[in-house]
Amino acid sequence: MTRRQRMNVYFEPGLLKQVEALAERRKVSKSAVIEAAVLSLVSGDDDGRRDAALSKRLDRLGRRIDDVDEAITVLGEAFALYTRAWMRHQLPIPANENEAAKDRAADMYARFNEVLVRRLARGQRFLNERVRDIAGRKDVGESS
């Protein structure tokens, strides 16, 4: 039977409180907590488990990003269809002007897309502008 050797270690007060709390929760000594932590650090076995857990989390995040990407694509397409339909049917059109209205709607939709692309290229976002507007109103309300 090997005899354990004593070692003096210094901890920050906050870390020591965490060690004490963990030892109390697990109903073991502080030395056992420290020994398990050091053993976990120096043994290579824990690296495999940590890598597997990280890989699992990354896979889950990847699937979530794919879900969000698909939802954004669907929303974008739905908004484009809605915008096109709205521009086509904005005003009642006499039957003899139907072709002209379709051409005008196509022009309006093309201009809409141009403006959208320009705004996105400059980094302008509608929701960011709304947040700034609201924040600006709150600042004006607080100062008066």
PyMOL commands that set and color helices and strands:
alter all, ss='L'
color gray80, all
select helices_A, chain A and resi 13-26+30-42+45-88+95-122+126-143
alter helices_A, ss='H'
color red, helices_A
deselect
rebuild
show_as cartoon
